[in-house]
């Protein structure tokens, strides 16, 4: 603190009548005004610095991964305090070919869980139902994913499992999430191949990062900052049997705090079944 500022700080705590005795009234008021302006400028600097730190956290790969891991930790803490309520899994939203497999998966895990989703700073408690497949002859492993069935539909076609919004305007860029399994490959190999492929279509592909939720590797890519600029996030989870589950979420920049957040929450529930 400069000498003049220290003097102003000390004078700020002195009653006006004593200031008047030492200085003319208008001089005392000038000291008051300078002190108040100085405090407001300090508060403004703190606010701007905080905003810059938040941008650094949310717009860099390590920051995004750290934020996801922190979210999972807070979520686990809430689940310990308030146990999830189990309800019947909504099999009617899945394709008929999946119903038998889903019923088997539900026999091994909780049918549904309630998860607090933070959208634009506000909490929303949403029920997520268990979907997935049991270990089969082809890959020896299966998976479970808790899906926000209030807003999304889970389906399967040609071995690719998809989560799509129940309602979506035709004129808006597509938003969806896919899960597929790659055989005889490591997570690092799959991530490196995906990174090269993404660089052909996206202007900004971030470096491959390690993530704890789920445990594996992670890539983020986008193609501009316009409201409709495409965004993709990818996770690579090894199944312990020489194969890799690849989860990809696709949305547009404006939907980051909507579909992007909801997809991240669903991905955080992904688990490999052996």
C-alpha positions in Angstrom: 0.0 0.0 0.0 1.4 3.4 -1.0 2.1 6.1 1.7 -0.8 8.3 0.5 -3.2 5.3 0.4 -2.2 4.3 3.9 -2.9 7.8 5.1 -6.3 7.8 3.5 -7.1 4.4 5.0 -6.3 5.8 8.5 -8.2 9.0 8.0 -11.2 7.0 6.8 -11.7 5.7 10.4 -11.7 9.2 11.9 -15.0 10.9 12.7 -15.9 13.9 10.5 -15.9 16.4 13.4 -12.2 15.7 14.0 -11.4 16.0 10.3 -13.1 19.3 10.2 -11.0 20.6 13.0 -7.8 19.7 11.2 -8.9 20.6 7.6 -11.6 22.6 5.9 -14.9 20.6 5.3 -14.4 20.4 1.6 -10.9 18.9 2.0 -12.2 16.3 4.4 -14.9 15.3 1.9 -12.3 15.0 -0.8 -10.5 12.5 1.4 -13.7 10.6 1.9 -14.4 10.5 -1.8 -10.9 9.3 -2.7 -11.1 6.5 -0.1 -14.5 5.3 -1.4 -13.3 5.4 -5.0 -10.2 3.4 -4.1 -12.2 0.7 -2.4 -14.6 0.4 -5.3 -11.7 0.0 -7.7 -10.2 -2.7 -5.5 -13.5 -4.6 -5.5 -13.7 -4.3 -9.3 -10.2 -5.7 -9.6 -11.1 -8.6 -7.4 -14.3 -9.3 -9.5 -12.4 -9.2 -12.8 -9.6 -11.4 -11.4 -12.2 -14.0 -10.2 -13.9 -14.0 -13.6 -10.5 -14.5 -15.4 -9.8 -17.5 -13.1 -13.2 -19.0 -13.9 -12.6 -18.6 -17.6 -9.2 -20.3 -17.2 -10.7 -23.2 -15.4 -13.6 -23.8 -17.7 -11.9 -23.1 -21.0 -8.7 -25.2 -20.7 -8.4 -29.0 -20.8 -6.9 -29.4 -17.3 -9.4 -27.0 -15.8 -12.4 -28.8 -17.4 -11.2 -32.2 -16.3 -10.6 -30.9 -12.8 -14.0 -29.3 -12.7 -15.6 -32.6 -13.7 -13.7 -34.5 -11.0 -14.7 -31.9 -8.5 -18.4 -32.2 -9.6 -18.2 -36.0 -9.1 -16.8 -35.5 -5.6 -19.5 -33.1 -4.6 -22.1 -35.4 -6.1 -20.8 -38.4 -4.1 -20.9 -36.3 -0.9 -24.6 -35.4 -1.6 -25.4 -39.0 -2.3 -24.0 -39.9 1.1 -26.1 -37.3 2.9 -29.3 -37.9 0.9 -29.5 -41.6 -0.4 -31.0 -41.9 -3.9 -34.6 -43.1 -4.2 -35.1 -46.1 -6.4 -38.0 -46.2 -8.9 -39.0 -48.4 -11.8 -36.7 -48.1 -14.8 -38.5 -46.8 -17.9 -37.9 -49.5 -20.4 -40.6 -48.1 -22.7 -38.2 -45.4 -23.9 -35.7 -48.0 -25.3 -36.0 -50.0 -28.5 -37.6 -53.4 -28.2 -34.4 -55.2 -29.0 -32.8 -53.8 -25.9 -35.5 -54.5 -23.4 -34.3 -58.0 -22.4 -30.7 -56.8 -22.0 -31.8 -53.8 -20.0 -33.9 -55.9 -17.6 -30.8 -58.0 -17.0 -28.6 -55.0 -16.3 -31.2 -53.5 -13.9 -30.9 -56.8 -12.0 -27.3 -56.0 -11.2 -27.4 -52.2 -10.5 -29.7 -49.7 -9.0 -32.7 -49.1 -11.2 -32.5 -45.3 -11.0 -30.7 -42.6 -9.1 -31.5 -38.9 -8.5 -28.7 -36.6 -9.5 -28.3 -32.9 -8.8 -27.5 -31.2 -12.1 -26.1 -27.6 -12.0 -27.4 -25.6 -15.0 -26.1 -22.0 -15.2 -25.4 -21.9 -11.5 -28.8 -23.3 -10.4 -29.3 -26.9 -9.1 -31.9 -29.2 -10.6 -32.6 -32.7 -9.2 -33.2 -35.1 -12.1 -34.0 -38.8 -12.0 -31.6 -40.9 -14.1 -32.5 -44.5 -15.1 -30.1 -47.4 -15.7 -29.5 -48.4 -19.3 -26.8 -50.6 -20.9 -25.9 -54.1 -21.9 -24.6 -57.2 -20.2 -21.2 -58.8 -21.0 -21.5 -60.8 -24.3 -19.5 -63.3 -26.3 -18.0 -60.6 -28.6 -16.4 -58.2 -26.1 -16.7 -60.1 -22.7 -17.8 -56.9 -21.0 -20.9 -54.7 -20.9 -21.7 -51.3 -19.4 -24.3 -49.3 -17.5 -25.2 -45.7 -18.1 -27.7 -43.7 -16.1 -29.8 -41.7 -18.6 -31.8 -38.6 -18.0 -35.1 -40.1 -19.3 -37.0 -36.9 -18.7 -35.1 -35.2 -21.5 -33.5 -38.0 -23.6 -34.1 -41.3 -25.3 -31.7 -44.3 -25.3 -31.5 -46.5 -28.4 -29.2 -48.9 -30.2 -28.3 -49.6 -33.9 -25.6 -51.7 -35.3 -23.8 -51.9 -32.0 -23.8 -48.1 -31.4 -25.7 -46.9 -28.4 -27.2 -43.4 -28.8 -28.7 -40.9 -26.4 -30.8 -38.2 -28.1 -33.1 -35.4 -26.9 -36.7 -36.3 -26.8 -37.6 -33.0 -28.5 -35.4 -31.0 -30.7 -36.0 -28.3 -33.4 -35.0 -29.3 -36.9 -33.3 -26.0 -37.6 -30.9 -26.4 -34.6 -27.5 -28.1 -34.9 -27.6 -31.8 -33.8 -27.1 -32.8 -30.2 -26.5 -36.4 -29.2 -24.2 -38.8 -27.4 -22.8 -42.1 -28.7 -21.2 -45.2 -27.0 -19.3 -47.7 -29.0 -16.7 -50.4 -28.3 -13.4 -50.9 -30.1 -11.7 -54.2 -30.0 -8.0 -55.0 -29.5 -6.8 -51.5 -28.9 -5.6 -49.4 -26.0 -7.2 -46.2 -24.8 -4.1 -44.2 -25.8 -4.1 -45.6 -29.3 -7.8 -44.9 -29.7 -7.5 -41.4 -28.4 -4.5 -40.5 -30.6 -6.4 -41.8 -33.7 -9.5 -39.8 -32.7 -7.4 -36.6 -32.2 -6.0 -36.8 -35.7 -9.4 -37.4 -37.2 -10.9 -34.5 -35.2 -8.2 -32.1 -36.4 -9.5 -32.6 -40.0 -12.9 -31.2 -39.1 -12.4 -29.0 -36.0 -10.4 -25.8 -35.8 -9.3 -26.3 -32.2 -8.6 -29.8 -30.8 -7.2 -29.8 -27.2 -4.5 -32.1 -26.0 -5.5 -35.6 -24.7 -6.1 -35.4 -20.9 -6.4 -38.0 -18.2 -9.7 -38.0 -16.4 -10.9 -39.8 -13.2 -14.7 -39.6 -13.9 -14.9 -41.9 -15.7 -11.3 -43.2 -15.4 -9.7 -42.9 -18.8 -8.6 -40.4 -21.5 -10.5 -37.3 -22.6 -10.5 -35.0 -25.7 -12.3 -31.7 -26.3 -12.7 -30.0 -29.7 -14.7 -27.1 -31.2 -14.8 -25.3 -34.4 -15.2 -21.6 -33.5 -17.1 -19.5 -30.9 -20.3 -18.7 -32.9 -23.5 -19.8 -31.2 -23.9 -22.7 -33.6 -20.2 -23.8 -33.7 -19.9 -27.6 -33.3 -18.4 -29.0 -30.1 -17.4 -32.6 -29.4 -16.2 -34.3 -26.2 -14.7 -37.8 -26.2 -13.9 -40.3 -23.5 -11.8 -43.5 -23.9 -12.4 -46.1 -21.2 -10.5 -49.4 -21.3 -12.6 -52.4 -20.2 -9.7 -54.5 -18.8 -10.1 -57.1 -21.6 -8.1 -55.4 -24.3 -11.0 -53.3 -25.7 -12.0 -49.6 -25.3 -15.3 -48.0 -24.8 -15.5 -44.7 -26.7 -18.1 -42.2 -25.6 -18.7 -39.0 -27.7 -21.0 -36.1 -27.0 -21.9 -33.8 -29.8 -23.6 -30.4 -29.4 -23.1 -26.7 -30.3 -21.5 -23.9 -28.5 -24.7 -22.2 -27.3 -25.8 -25.6 -25.8 -22.7 -26.0 -23.6 -24.6 -25.1 -20.4 -27.6 -27.2 -21.5 -27.0 -30.4 -23.4 -23.3 -30.2 -22.8 -23.7 -30.2 -19.0 -26.4 -33.0 -19.1 -24.2 -35.2 -21.3 -21.2 -34.7 -18.9 -23.4 -35.7 -15.9 -24.6 -38.9 -17.7 -21.0 -39.8 -18.8 -19.9 -39.5 -15.1 -22.2 -42.4 -14.3 -20.7 -44.8 -16.9 -19.3 -48.1 -15.5 -17.9 -51.2 -17.2 -19.6 -54.5 -16.3 -17.6 -57.7 -16.2 
